Amino acid sequence: MRDDVAGRAAGPTRSLRPVPVSPEDVTPGSEVRDSKGVVIGSIERVGMGFAVIVSPGGKIEVEFASLAKNNKGLLINMPKAKFDAIVTGSHKPAN
């Protein structure tokens, strides 16, 4: 895992394609976009290996592995509608 993280470059990228984030990329106040590029919220706070994304509907905690970055900033691999459903609690995990 250390080698995987070591291969990631912190900071902005010019790539249109999503690339993995480094912990240094995930900073409070950074906008987070959905899989189509729509802003869904921003990073409220950062912990060890996770970040809290806050949106108008609420907030959720996500692992860094769930985030990526491209030339527009941070991304999460889900559409805004699914993110909003999770935040509002209407998306129940399957048992």
Buried (B, 14 or more C-beta within 10 A) or exposed (E): EEEEEEEBEEEEBEEEEBBBBBBEBBEEEBBBBBBEEEEBBBBBEBEEEBBBBBBEBEEBEBEBEBBBBBEEBBBBEBBBEBBBBBBEEEEEEEE
